[in-house]
Amino acid sequence: MDISAYKGIHVFCETSKGKIIENSLELLGEATVLKSKLSHNPEVTAVVIGHQLDQYTDLLGEHGADRIILIDDAKYAQYRPDFYAEALAETCKEYKPEIVLVGATLKGEEIGPTAAKILDTGMAAHCVELNIREDGQFVQVVPAFGGKVLGDILCPNYRPQMASMKAGLATKQQFSGQKAVVEAFSPDIKGFGDKIEVLEVIEEVKEKVSLGGAELVVTGGFGIGTQDGWQKLEVLASKLNGVTGCTRPALDEGWTEHEETMIGTSGVAIKPKVYLGFGISGAAHHTCGIKTAGLIISVNRDANAPIFDVSDYKVVGDWEAIVDALIEAL
Ligand SMILES: Cc1cc2nc3c(=O)[nH]c(=O)nc-3n(C[C@H](O)[C@H](O)[C@H](O)COP(=O)(O)OP(=O)(O)OC[C@H]3O[C@@H](n4cnc5c(N)ncnc54)[C@H](O)[C@@H]3O)c2cc1C
């Protein structure tokens, strides 16, 4: 593969309910940061797939896109992973970007790897950081070995280099008044043809807890031990006007049914003023989701727990005794 033929950074910009999602705007911002670190000043291109897309161009320009590729057709009005992934792959074949960023969303997690397979290249999923090395190599940082280490993933021999990232890890950038060059692209895609027919779209209506705007998050981990213990965290959170968040094991145990409150690589990244963590070891898969939290206070009975390395206040002790005392005091 002649990798020197590949130039520019593409960001797959996802739409939902008539809007470009925040995750995509953050990735556009991330692309502008990567661009500033690359000596050949590559173009940042937003790739949008769907129908009636003209409405998005101003917003994408103002968030960092130099160019926008619109793949606009009635056949993309309903989301179909086969169509979208093939269209993204065809865009890469035509425009030859060196880097492609995709949101680690339900759609992105289908489209990104499928396009990577079509293109016979690699994709680093759920990156927590993206960087450019001094020699210009794109570095995709991913937690590995159960979150105990952060690994640098490189894709030196294939293009494009593809990465996905969750919402909340990258930062939006504003380029007021920046107008991007808009191009229409109509790839000849087949997907699974008429083997798939969308009959109806049924949206699951479930009450969701949002950690996005929460100022205080009481987070519980596997150390909580029981459902009854979890209820104490709920009481504490409500007394503090906060919400509860969880680690993967606490969710797997079923102590909370709110999947959307799992914090970390496969969950959400949060920015509360205060994070209060109880019975959490501090695996990188979790702590990457609290990198931008304000004050981090952790309680763990193990004085050597890694969570203490990222905490402002450390309490070595039994979580339950501390939560009981806090509830009593409040
Ligand atoms: C691909 C992948 C993605 C992942 N994504 C995520 C993710 O998004 N979010 C996430 O959270 N995890 C994720 N994980 C799992 C992650 O690697 C860790 O296993 C998990 O974060 C550990 O959760 P924990 O700290 O609750 O449990 P543990 O690691 O079991 O830690 C429990 C802690 O509780 C302490 N403890 C026990 N009893 C008490 C007590 N009475 N009082 C005080 N402290 C006590 C212990 O000392 C221990 O430190 C992922 C893993 C993989 C492989």
The ligand as an ORCA input file, in Angstrom:
! r2SCAN-3c Opt
* xyz 0 1
  C     -12.695     -3.546     27.190
  C     -13.038     -3.219     28.617
  C     -13.802     -2.107     28.869
  C     -14.126     -1.759     30.181
  N     -14.864     -0.644     30.401
  C     -15.142     -0.278     31.670
  C     -15.867      0.922     31.944
  O     -16.293      1.650     31.056
  N     -16.086      1.234     33.244
  C     -15.638      0.471     34.283
  O     -15.869      0.831     35.454
  N     -14.977     -0.678     34.058
  C     -14.714     -1.068     32.782
  N     -14.028     -2.219     32.565
  C     -13.656     -3.051     33.736
  C     -12.414     -2.492     34.423
  O     -11.257     -2.948     33.779
  C     -12.339     -2.906     35.906
  O     -12.449     -4.298     36.005
  C     -13.451     -2.244     36.759
  O     -13.439     -0.843     36.582
  C     -13.220     -2.545     38.231
  O     -14.352     -2.128     38.936
  P     -14.328     -1.910     40.496
  O     -13.282     -0.928     40.841
  O     -15.730     -1.612     40.902
  O     -14.018     -3.370     41.064
  P     -12.692     -3.992     41.654
  O     -11.539     -3.800     40.746
  O     -13.039     -5.387     42.059
  O     -12.388     -3.130     42.959
  C     -13.155     -3.177     44.144
  C     -12.436     -2.310     45.160
  O     -13.240     -2.212     46.319
  C     -12.401     -2.192     47.451
  N     -13.197     -2.640     48.601
  C     -13.700     -3.882     48.857
  N     -14.429     -3.866     49.972
  C     -14.379     -2.600     50.464
  C     -14.927     -1.971     51.612
  N     -15.700     -2.642     52.482
  N     -14.679     -0.648     51.798
  C     -13.896      0.054     50.948
  N     -13.338     -0.508     49.848
  C     -13.598     -1.812     49.608
  C     -11.271     -3.148     47.101
  O     -10.095     -2.846     47.869
  C     -11.078     -2.861     45.607
  O     -10.072     -1.882     45.388
  C     -13.693     -2.582     31.262
  C     -12.917     -3.713     30.986
  C     -12.602     -4.034     29.682
  C     -11.789     -5.262     29.442
*
